[in-house]
Amino acid sequence: SPWAQGLASSPIFAAKQEAALCKMSRLEFQLPSALNKVAVVGTGVIGAGWAALFCAKGYSVVAYVRSKGSQAKFMRALEEAHTKLVARGIAAGDDPQGYRAVSCVFNLAECVSDADYVQESVVEDLSTKQHVIREIDHFAPPNVIIGSSTSFIPLSLLRAHAKRYPDRVAIAHPSLPQWDAFCEVLGSSGEITAWLAELYGGASGSDGSGITGLGMDVVPMKCEAHGHVFNSFSLSTILVSTSLVRTGVCDAAACDAALVHFCQLVVAAGGLSGLTRVIGGGSSQSYCDLATDISAGLPLGKTTSWASWVLPIWLLMPFLQLVQVCLWPLHLLKARTRQMVSRFYRPFYEKWDESPA
């Protein structure tokens, strides 16, 4: 009837129908039980690394390229990535042309329409990623997870424009797949996050699940964060390093030298938890004592730094003597400061016992 036709064409009816379909899709979505074909969308350095790694692990890999020029550039990056995987012992050394098993197509729908998994690695631009993920979601089979290599974008923003199965959009962000075995993952549910952790971190065919793990160190995230885990470290390091150079504390070369040695110590200690043990001589309590002294001295230390930048030397020393007297009562709060420090660092230093390192 005309009334029914008018209702069907109304924006409100269309929105409700779309919401109902979206809700239905969430209920019907099931995780894939086996993987064979992986589609790679985004063929820059990260995309080439993923393509080479999935190929080295025995998956059939197809990549979406936009032009002949893009294909040639991708194949060069893919060859370089494969060479690095051979050097790391991940790709077979007796087949230097193994990367040529990766095929290329010029149509996105063709790339993802029969894939078992999609790895998206287009440029870190929100509008571009949302558009590409919406297109992948439109063409990919219903039970296919879409893992995004996004460096900073939170999951809710990433999947905001996906219409069919938004819950299948996930974060699968590496450092550099061809250089380093690291990936952080987050799905819209704990089940999807666990599935991603199995894919990226599991040993090859170890559990008979039909999924060949990539053998990476995986960080399963519990919630969204801008920059996730890895790039939160990266961003904070850049900000601190830039601040040190811009305020004249040191030049860029000296900053790099200090950073390299700090990273070497962190690596040797096995992370921040190990670093607290090394610094504390094997004792978490010793580290807590040191951290308390550092925290208690922070107001005076920062005041001294700022004052040294703006005050002439003849005024600096009298000023600091006055500040030190004024801040002396903070020492009375040392016990409370220690409680706060202990609570703040507990997740790290409690990983270690009191035995010698």
N, C-alpha and C positions, 0 to 999 in steps of 0.2 A: 504494500500500500504506500501512497505518498507519505503518510505519516511515518511509517517504518523506514522508508528511504531517507527521510529528513533526519530521523533520529540517528541512523547509521552514519550519516555524513557530518554529524555535529562534532565539534572538537572535544566536548566533554565526554561523549560516548566513546570516541576514539581513544582518549587518554585512559579511560577506565578499562577498555578492552586491552590496551597495551599493558596496563598494570596487571591485569588478570593473567595475560599470557606470560608476563615476566615472572609472576608468582608461580605459575604452573611449571615454567622452565626450571625454577629453582628446585621444585619438588621432584622433578623427573631427572635431574642431573645426576649422573653416576660417574665415578672415577674410572678411567680406563684400566683394565687389568693387564694389558700387554702393550708394548710399543714396538713398532718396526720402522715407520716412516716419520721423519722429523722435518718440519718446514721451518726455514729460517727467513724471517722478514726483517730487512735491515742488514746491509752487507758491507758495513764499514769495518774498522779494526775489531770491534767486539763481535759483530756478526760473523766475520771470517773465522775468528777464534772458535766460536761455538760450532760453526759448520765443520771445521777441521776436527774438533774434539768428538762431536757426535759421530762423524764418519770413522774416526780412529777406533771408536768403541763398537763399530759394526752396524750402526744404524744406516738406513737408506735416507739420504739427506737431499732435499730440494730447496733451492734458494730463489727468492723473488728478486729480480733485477729489473730496472726501469728501462734500460737501453743497452745497446751493444757496448757503448763506452763504459757503462756501469759494470757490465759483465766482465770486461777486460780488467778493469781496476779490481774487481772482487777476486778474480782468479789469481792476480798477482799477490793480493793480501792473503788469500787462501793458501798459496804455495809457501809464503813466509811463515804462516801459522803452522802449517804441517811440518815444516823444517824444524821449528821450535819443539813441537810435540815429539818428533823423532829424537831430537837431542835429549829430551827428558825421559825417553824410554816409553812413551805412551803410544805413539804411532809406530808401526812396523818399519824398522830401518831398512829392510830388504825390498821395500816398495816405495821409492822416492816419488813416484807418480800417484800414490794412493789417493791423494786429495782430488784427483780428477774423477773419482767416483761420485762426487757431488755434482748434481745436475742443476741447471738454471732454467727458469721460465720467466716470461715477460708479462704474465697475468697473475694478479694476486689470487683470484678465485681458483685458478688452476693449481697454484702453489699449495693452498691450504685445504682444498675441498676433500681430499682423501688422506690428509695427514692424521697421525695418531697423537702428535704433540706439535705445538707451535712455539718457537722461540723468537720473540720480537726484540729488535735491537736498533730501531730507527733513532734519529737524532733526539736529543734531550730537550724537546720543545713540547709543552703541554698540549697545545692544539693539534700538532702533528701526531703525537702519540695517541691522543683520544680518537682522532679520525681513523688512523690505521687500525687501532684495536677494534673500533666499531665495525670496520670493514671485515677484519678477520673473524670477528664474532658472527657476522652475517653469513659468511661463506663456509666456515669450518663446521665439521660434524658436531652434533650436540654434546658428546661426551669428551671433547678434546680440551685439555687445559691450555691456556694461553699464558706462557711465562714471559714476563717483560724484564729486560735488562736495565730498566730505568735506574739512574744513578741517585736521584733525589726525590722523585715524585711519589707522594703517599698513594697507597693502594686505592683509597676511596676516590681520589681524583682520577686515577688512571682508568678506572672502569666506569666512570660516571656516564659515558655516552654509549656504552655497550647495551644493546636493546634486547637481545635474545637470552643470553645466559651470562649476565654480568658476574655471577659468583664464580665463574671459571677463570676469570682474569686474575693473575697472581704476579707476585714479584719474584724474579729469579736473577738477582744481580751479582755478577762476578767481579773480581778485580780485573784480570785479563786472562781469559781461558787458556790461551796458548802459552802464557808465561807462568801462571800461578794457579794452584788447585784450591780455589776458594770461591764459595758462592753463599749468599744469604737469601733466604726464601721466606715468603709470607703468602699464605692463601687466605681466602675469605672465611675459612673454617680451620680448626685444628686438624681435621682429617686431610684437607688438601695440603696444608703445610707439611704434614707427616709424609704424604705421598711425594711431594717435591723433594723432601730431605732424602727419601729413598732413591729417587731418580738421580739426584746430583751427588749423593754421598755414598750410595751403596756399592758394594763390590760386585764385579761382573757376575751376574747369574747366581749369586750366593744363596738366594732363598727360593729359587725356582718360581719367582713371581711373574716371569715374562718380561721383566724390566731390567735392562743392563745398566747398572749404576756407573756414574762417571768417575767415581773414586775421589771426589773433592772433599775438602774440609767444609762442612756446612754449618751455617748459623741459622737455626730456625727461630725467626723473630716471633715475639708474642703479641706485638701490636705495631701500629704504624708510627713512623718517625721520618721527618724530612731528612733525607740523606741516609736513612736506614742506620746501620751500624758502621759499616766500612767507611763511608764518606762523611759520617759525623766526625770520625777521627781525622780524615783528610781535611775537612773544612776547618776544624779547630786548629790543626797544625799550621795550615796556611795563614790563618788569622793571627796566631801567636808569632809566627816567623816574620810576617810582614810588619807586625807591631814592633818587634825587636829591631828590625832594620830601620824602619821609619823614625823611631825615637832615638836612633843613634847608638844603641847599645852595642851593635856589631854590624858588620857588612854582610852581604848575602853569602859570600864564600864561607865566612866563619860560622854563619848560622847553619849552612849545609853541613859543615864538618861536625858541629855539635849534634845536629839531628841524626846524622849517620851513626855516630857513636851511641847516642841514646837508643836508636832502633836496634843496633847490634846487641846492646845490653838487654833490651826487652826480648829479642829473639833468643838469646842465650839462656835467659831465665824462663822462657816459655810463657811470656805474657805478663800482664800487670800483676797477677796473683803471685807468679814466681819472683817478679821484681821486688815485691814487698818483702818476700822472704830473704832475698839476697841482701837488700839494704838493711834489714833487721838482723843480719847475722844468723838467720835460721829461726828467729823468734818473731812471731806476730806481735807480741807485746812490746818488743823493742822497737819495731816499726811504728807501732801506735804511739809510743813515747816520742819518737822523732817527729811524727806527723803532728802531734799535739804542740810541740815546741814551735814548729814551723807555722802552724795555724795561729797560735797565740802571738807570734811575732809579725803576723801579716799586716795589721794596721800601721805599726811603726815602720815596717819595711817599705810598704807602698808609699807612705807619706814621705819617707826619705828619698825615694826614687823621684817622685813628682817634684819635690822641693829642689832637688839637685838640678832639675832641668830649667827652673825658672829663677832661682835666687842666686845672687852673686855669692862668692865664697865667704866674704866677710859677714854676710847675714845668715848664711846657711847654718853654721855651727851653733850660734845662739838660738836660732829657731828650733833646731833639732833637740837641743837640751831642754827647751821649754816643752816641746811635744812629748819627749820621753817622760818628763815628770807628770804631764797631764794624763798619759796613757798607762802609767804605772799601776793604777788600780785594776787594770785588766788581768794582771797576774793573779788576783784573788779569784778569778773565774777559771783557773787552769783545770781544776777538777771537772767542772761542767764542760769545758772545752774538750777534755779527754773523752768524756762520755759521748759527746757528739761525734768526735772523730772516730771512735771505736764503732759506733753505729753506722757511720757513713762508709767506712772501709771494710766492714765485716764480710760482705759477700766475697771479697777477694782474698783477704789474708786468712780467713778461716778455712780456705781450701788446703792450707799447709799446716802440718803439726809442728811441735816444738823441737823435733829432732834436727840435728845438724843437716845443712843443705848438702 
